[in-house]
Amino acid sequence: MAIDDDAARWSWDPSLYAGSAAYYAVGRVPYPAGLVEALAAAVPLDGTGTLLDVGCGPGSLTLLLAPHVGSAIGVDADPDMLTEADRLAAERGIGNVSWRQLRAEELPADLTTPMRLITLAQSFHWMDRPLVAAVLRGMLDSGGTLVHVSATTHWGTAAAGSGWSSPASTRDNSAQSPELTGNAPPWRAVEGLVTAYLGPGRRAGQGVCSVGPHGEDAIYRAAGFTGPERIEIPGWTVERTTAQIAAAVYSLSWAAPHLFGARLAEFDDELRRLLDRVSSDGRFIEQMRPIALDIWR
């Protein structure tokens, strides 16, 4: 993988999200229902065709879109993420989804059905992007669409200005809206606590990495895509609990449970005491950042 100089010093390994799957669905804020409505205005979501969600994690986007397509396939390299996705599909009564443990670089594997819709949500930056973009272009049917979802679902605008704040979401760097009542999660302090335990380098599996979404438009165009057409989903307000904020921390590659080793219980105790100091009733109000849907054809 040679995305940029930072990525060149890092190689993917299976421990990237080890232990995080169970926390993902609890800690990550769900995509808003308005995402489907906005997407349907640009992409046929008429109950037909096949959706391929690449880097699907526990199915956060796959399961949202599955009721609007004929069939859906979620692909991820982490088996625990797929186990969680399968559990959630059964829990929600969604039966037109199948799951495949594959790295994106292994596609198309045996998936020979042309895809009507391919999605990548908060996942493309972990891949060999030129290779994967070219393969996905070849997997689309003649009228197919690829949708790149740029979002941040682990924290909101209160984390603006953070050194580890993901640029993948949007270019919105506003702070917590002043009209919100209630305590915002203390994300900068949480980052400081993680750094105190794991060091200043942003951990990623067995290495340190700062891969990010740089130059992706050029990569898609080089693979033969045209676009993008951009759709913006406005930010929204959520209420979150201490348990959900803690789960959001453990859902992150740079704070995955395995990274803390024997000190996990010690870290968890400090994390919860930090959150309790900010909100004694365990309730947090947060303004989420807008979501961008880049549509490539």
N, C-alpha and C positions, 0 to 999 in steps of 0.2 A: 504494500500500500504506500503510495507516494502522493499524498494530497498536498502537503506543504512541508516546510522544514520541521514544524512541530510533529506532524504525523509521521514523518520519516524516522523519528526517533522512538516510535511506539509501534508495537505489533499487537494485533488482536489476540486475545486469549480467552478461554471459556469462563474465566472467573470474573469477567467484566462486571456482570450484574449478579454475581453469586449471592444468594440469600435475599435478594431484593424483591423477587416476584410477589411474595405474599403481601408485601407492603405497598406495591404499586397501585393496586385498585383502591386501597384505602387512602393512601397519601396523595396521589395525583388527583387534581380537580378534574372531573369529567368534562369532556368537550360539550359545549352547550348545544341544545337541540337546534338552535338557529344555524348551526354549521350545515346541517343537512338541507335546510330550507335554502340557504344561500347557494350551496353547491348545486342543488337541483335546478336552479335558474340557469346554470351554464352547462351542466352535464346531465344527460338523460338518466334519471334514476326511476325507471319505470317497472322495476321488478323483473327485468330480464338481464342477460349477460352475466359475465363472471368478473368479480372483483378480486384483485391480488393486492394484499396489504403486505408490504415488504418491511421487515423489522417491526413486526406487529406488537411485540411485547405481550402483555396479557389481553390483547384484543380491544384496547380502549377505543380505537377508531373502527376496527373491523366489525365489532358487534353493533356499533351505532349505525353503520351503513348497510349491514347484512340484510335487514328487512326490506331494503329498497332495491336489491339486485336479485338475480336468479340464484346465484351461488357465490360464496365468498371463500377465499383461501388465505389464511394467515401464515406467513413465513417468518421464522425467527431462529436464531442460532442457539438460544437458551432454552433447554428443555423444561425448566421450571416455569418460565414465562408461559409456555404453551400449555402446561398442565393447569395453570391458573386460568388461562383463556378458555380452556375446555370446560372447567368448572363453572365459570361465569356464563358461558353459553348455555349450559344445562340449566343453571339457576334461572336464567331469563327466558328459557323456552325457545331459544334460537337454534333451529335445526339445519339450516342450509350452509353451515360453515364447516370447513375442515382445516386441520393444522398440520404444518410440515416443519420439521426441524432441519433447517438449511441455513447456511450463510448466504447472503445475497449474491456473493461471488460464485456460488455453485449453481445459480439459476442459468438456464431454465430447468435443469434437472430433467424430470420426466413430465413436467407440466406443459403439455402440448396444446391445450385449448387456448386459442387466442383470447386475450383479456380485453374486455370492454373498458375496464377502469383499473388503473394501477395507482396505489397511494403509497407515499412515504411520509410518515409523520414523526418528527423528532428523531430520525434514524439515519438519514443519508450521510451525515458527517462521520459515521463510524465505518463507512464502507470505502472500497476502492471505487471512488465515484465515477471516473471515466469508464471503467470496465462495466460497472453495474448499469449506468445510464444507457450504454450501447446495447447491452443485453435486453433491458426492459423495452427499449424502442422496438426491438425485434419481436417482443412478445405481445405487443398491442395488435388488436385487429385493425382493419383499415380505417375505421372511424373512431378508434379508441382514444382515450385521454389519460394522461398521467397528472396526478395532483400532488404537489409538494406542499405539505402542511407545516408552516412555521409557527410554532406555539411554545409557550412556557406554561406548564401545568403544575409545576411543583411549588412555585411562589409567584407573587404578584408584583405590583408596582412598588411596594415598600422596599423591595430589594434593589431598586434602581441605584446605580453608582457602585454596586458591589464589583469587586475585582473578578468574581466568578460568575457574575450575572451573564446568562446565556444570550448572545446576540442573535440566536436563531429565531427568537420569537417575533419581534418587530423592532422598529426603530423608536418605539415609545420609551422614553426614559423618565416619564413623569413619576412623581412620588405619590404616596397614598393620598387619595382624594380627601380634601379637608372636610367635606360634608359627611364622610363616613363616621359613624359613632361606634366605638369599641376599639379594642387594642389590635394593632397590626402585629403579626408575628415578628419577632426580633431577628430577622434573617442575618443581618451582619454579625450579630453576636453569636449566632449559631455557626456561621462560617469560621469565626474566630475560635470557637470551641473545637470544631473539626480540625483546624490547623494545629491547635495545641496538642492534639492526639496523633495526627498523621503527618504533620510537617507542612511546609508551605507549598510544596509541589502538588498540583492537582492530580490525585491518584486515578488510575484507570487500569483495573485488573492488576497484573503483577508489575506494571510500569507506571510512568508518569506521562500525562498527555494533556495537550491543550488544543486538540483538534476543534475546528469550528467551521461554520458554514461560509467559507470564502470562495468566491468565484463560481458559484453553482450555476448561474445563468449561462455562462460561457460553456460549462461542462454539458448542460442539457442541449444547447445549440450544436455543439460539436458532435453530439450523438445523433443529430438529425431532427430534434424536436423544434417546433416553432412556438413562439410565445415569449413571455407568459402573459396570460390574462390574469390580473390580480383581483381577488375578492377579499375585502377586509371585514372581519367579524368584530364588532365593537367589544371592548372589555366589559366585564360584568362583575358584580359583587357577590362574594360567597362568605358564608360563616363556617369556620372550621374549629375543630376541637384540638386539645393538646395531643390526643392520640393520633389524629390525622396529621398534625404538623410533624410529629416524631416519625410517623410512617413516611411522610414526604422526604424527610432527611435520608432514611434508609433505602428509599427508592432510587437514590442517585448513585451513579457509577463512582463518584468521588467520595461517597460516604456509605458504600455498601457494607452490610454487617461484617463480612469476613475480614475487611481491612483492619478492624479494631482488635481482632484476635482475642486474647484472654482479657482485654480491657473493655470489651463490649458492655458488660453490665455496669462498669464504672462510668463509661461515657454516657450510657442511657440515663443513669441516675443524675448526672450533672445536666444533661440536656433537659430533663423534665423539671429539675429545680429551676433552671433558667427560664423555662416557659411559665412556670408557676409564679415566678417573680413579676412577670409582665402581666399575666392575667390569672388572678386567683380563682376565678370561676371556670377556668379552662376553656374560655370562649374567645375566638379571634375573628375579626372582620378584615377581609382583604379584597382589594380591587385587583382583579386579574387583568393581564395585558391583552390587547387585541390579538386576534389570530389572522394570519395571512394565508390565503389559499392561492398558490400559483398554479395555473392551469396550462399544461403543455400538450400540444397536439402533434 
